[in-house]
Amino acid sequence: MIEATGAQIVVKLLERQGITTVAGIPGGSILPLYDELTRSPIRHILVRHEQAGGFIAQGMARSTGETAVCLATSGPGAMNLLTAIADARSDSVPLVAITGQVNTYLIGTDAFQEADTFGLSFPITKHSVMVKSAAELLEVIPRAFEIAASGRPGPVLVDIPRDIQLQKVQFEAWPEPAKSRKAAVGKFMTGRELFAETLSKAAELLLASNRPVLYAGGGSNSPEAAAGIRKLLEALPMPVVTSLMGIGCVPTADPLMLGMVGMHGSIAANRAMHDADVVIAAGARFDDRATGVIREFCPDAKIVHIDIDAAEVNKILPALLPVVGDVESALPFLAACILERQSAAQTPGGLAIQHSCALAAAKRLEWQESLAMLRSRSAASDPVRTEGRPGWIISSLSERARAACRSSGLSSGDMIVATDVGQHQMWTAQYFPFTGPRQFLTSGSLGTMGFGLPTAIGASLAHPEKRVLCISGDGSIMMNIQELATLAELALDVTVFILDNGALGMVRQQQELIFSKNYSASIFERSPDLVRIAEGFGIVASDTESPGWEQIAFGGRGPRVIRHRVAMEENVFPFVPAGKANVDAMTAR
């Protein structure tokens, strides 16, 4: 017979689940759990704000695909965590958030630091539970990991009153850990016979098409899904476009990759979707930032929609062939169906290949002309500095990092990049040369400023062999700048690259282009010296005006902060104003 307190049960079950690192801040209602952590091999990361603890967990989860854990106390601690939880729910990130709660006999009395964490979290989690006895934890904790990882991943919150953490119970044996996300791949809700029948029809549809497009979303952004995409493209080459969350599932340099669709998507990608006759939507949910005016997104296309979440299929656009299942299982099966039919009918899909090549050529030309324009404009008349244009500097960061990292022993060839939200996020999506899945970590659906720095910390904790890059803006970095203290304390190999334009750039841009240059609360009257602030935290920092900044940014070990000045007037193009179709994007002022 085993005897343990609620706190001991939680910590032991986290250990058995394979959790090695958690992030959070202690407080009175969760102190019994923190006391037990001192006797555990689990590493605790002490953040300076609970929201950052949630984003550190996201950095670990997004970069590995496995469930991560964050902790907070009751009341304001749990409420500070809610933004990160809502962000994880919006982008399908597997998290288990464990919060302390006031003693059960105080609940409902407006006790010190009491808040209805369960009620507040219920709409923004995949599942929430408030534990009423220590014995429940034996079932609740493994179940939380199972729910977080299975199907469409998401956050689970477990709220544990303080007296339950101290309560002792006896039980026969420890429960088995929940399966990992990787073990869950291969499970789908569409019945096996219908699954095979639907994808067989999809293969016939593709082989009869002239303008097929693969639209890959966040559900395609895993190594297993990326492998499935490669098999599909080998069977039948076709243009590939991605949502913001799908970036990386096909390398940027792939000849068939046309880029991101949507408000700031590439002209080629938006045109390909508009003209498509068949769209394979793989792990994408047709969100408004990607589609623009929905009736003009792919108006003449027959849609094959593959998604693990049945609620997303037929929600925005009707699917001719719906498949409720994971992309990792569906795409290899679809590729096999195509190859079988090609072999039998001797049809190489020539029209589709020709169309793919034409679009890919247009994309490459667009890319080359864009970079050439940035270079020439910078060299000729940039008032800030040569190569000051944000698109140009971001497109070259990978190459600069690779050269500087050689001496440090860190990997930069598949550098993990975390961004905040704003103009710098879109420039990164447009110009950074991504090579693989889970390389681009960004807040997509919720669009949370302050996301980048703590998420980069989490990614670095999960991948200590790599230098992680955080690309931020002078507005976003201030949202969680206190986590520079956490970064310095951990001495992680994270480079924070800040584009500084003295404004809330995306807001200012929309006020210029849509609101007749009526700049309301978007331009900072005074801007802090971000280099000196970073140095005050004990981090090596530099401006890009300084000679040899690349070596400072990426050479050696430990954290770095780099500021790059950007003219306030720089805008992100293409830009699709609200109410316009994606093919009606603005391409210049």
C-alpha positions, 0 to 999 in steps of 0.5 A, a space after each residue: 500500500 502506498 501513502 502520499 499527499 496530494 502534492 506528492 502524487 502530482 510531482 510523482 505523476 509528472 516524473 512518471 509522465 517524463 516531465 523534466 522541466 516546469 515553469 512558474 511562480 510560487 504563492 501561498 496556495 501552491 506552496 505544498 506542491 513547491 515544497 515537494 518539488 525540492 525533493 524531485 529531479 524536475 527542474 523548476 524555471 522561476 519566471 518573473 510573470 506567470 504569463 511568461 511561465 505559460 509561454 515558456 511551456 509553450 516554447 517547449 511544447 511547440 518545438 517538440 510536439 510534446 505536452 509541457 507544464 506550467 504552474 501558478 498560485 491562486 487568484 492573480 497568479 492563475 489569472 496572469 496565466 490565462 492569456 498563455 492558456 488561451 493562446 495555447 487553445 487558439 493554436 492547438 498547443 498541448 499544455 497542462 497548467 496546474 494552479 493552486 487554489 484556496 482551501 476548500 472550506 474558503 471557496 466562495 468566501 472571497 478569501 485572500 487571492 481567491 478567484 474562480 479559476 475553473 470558471 474563468 478558464 473553462 471557455 479557453 481550455 480544452 478541459 478544466 477540472 477542480 480537484 476535490 480530493 487527493 485520491 482524484 489526482 491519480 486519475 486527473 493528472 494522467 487524464 489531463 496529459 491524455 486530453 492535452 495530447 490526443 486529437 487536436 492538442 490543447 491546454 488542460 487546467 488542473 486547479 488544486 486547493 491547498 488543503 487537497 495538496 496536503 491531504 494524505 491518501 492510500 492507494 495500491 499502485 501508481 497509474 500508468 502514464 498517458 501516451 505521448 503525442 507521437 503515440 497518438 498519431 494514426 488515430 482518426 475519427 472517420 471510419 477506416 472504410 470511409 477514410 479509404 473511400 474518401 481519400 481514393 475519391 480525392 486521388 481521382 479528383 486530383 488526377 483530373 484537376 488542372 490547378 490543384 493546390 495543397 493548403 497546409 495549416 498548423 496541423 501539417 507542421 510536424 515531422 511526420 506530417 511533413 514527411 507525408 507532404 513529401 510523399 504526396 508531392 512526389 506522387 503528384 507535384 502541385 503548388 503548396 501554400 501555407 497558413 501562418 501556422 503551417 510555415 516550415 512544413 515545406 522548406 521555403 526554398 522548395 520549388 513548389 512552395 509559393 509562400 503564405 496566404 492571407 492578409 500579408 501572404 505572397 501574391 503567388 500564394 493568394 493567386 494560386 488559391 483563388 485560381 485553384 480547381 481542387 484544394 487539399 486543405 491539410 490541417 488548416 481551418 480557413 481562418 479569417 486572416 488567411 482567407 480574407 473575403 471567404 467567398 473569393 478565397 478559392 471560389 471555384 475549388 472543390 475542397 478536400 478538407 483533412 482535419 483532426 477536429 470535426 468541428 473545423 470541417 465544413 465550418 467556414 467552407 463546405 468540403 466536397 470530401 471531408 476527412 476527420 483525421 490526422 494529416 500524418 495518416 491521411 497524406 501518405 494514404 492519399 499519395 499511395 492512392 495517386 500512385 496506384 491510379 497513375 500506374 494503372 492509367 499511365 497518367 503523369 498528371 502533366 497539366 498539374 505539373 506544368 501549372 506547378 512549375 509556372 507558379 513556382 517560377 512566378 514565386 521565385 521571380 517575386 522573391 528575387 525581385 523583392 530582395 533586389 528592390 530592398 537591397 537597391 533601395 537600402 544602398 541608395 537612400 536609406 536614412 537609417 543605415 545600409 541594409 536597414 530594410 527589415 525584409 532584407 535584414 531578416 532574410 540574411 539572419 540565418 546566413 549571418 548566424 550560420 557563419 558566426 555559430 561555427 566557432 561556438 559549436 551550436 547548430 544554426 542550420 535549422 535555427 528555431 525562430 520565435 516571434 512576437 506579434 506585429 510587423 516583425 512577425 509578418 516580415 519574418 514569415 515572409 522573408 526568413 528561410 525556414 527549412 523544416 517543421 516546428 522551426 517557426 514559433 509564433 502566436 497565430 490565432 490569438 496574436 499575443 504580444 509578449 509571446 516571443 521572448 519567453 517562448 524562445 526561452 522554452 524552446 532553448 530549454 528543450 533544444 540546448 544544442 541550438 541557438 534560438 532566435 527571438 525576433 521582436 519589436 520595440 512594442 512587443 518586447 516591452 510586454 514581457 521584458 522582465 523575462 530578460 532576467 530569467 534569460 540571463 539567470 539561465 544563461 541560455 543561447 538565445 539571441 533577441 533581435 529587436 526591430 525598433 521603429 518607435 511605434 506600434 508598427 502594425 497599428 500605425 501602418 493600418 492607421 496610415 493606410 486605412 484611417 487617413 494617417 490619423 495616428 491615434 496612440 500608435 507612436 511612442 513619445 519616448 522610447 527606452 534604450 533597449 541596448 542599455 536595458 539588456 546590459 542592465 540585466 547582464 546580457 551582452 547587447 549591441 546595435 546593428 550599427 556597430 561593426 561586427 554585430 553578427 559575431 556579438 549576436 551569434 558567436 560564443 555562448 549565452 544570451 544576446 540582445 541586438 537592436 536594429 533600427 527601422 524607419 517608422 514609415 516601413 510597412 508590410 506589403 502585400 497588405 489586404 485591407 479588411 473587406 478585400 479579397 486576397 487577390 486585391 492586395 496592396 503592394 505599395 503605398 
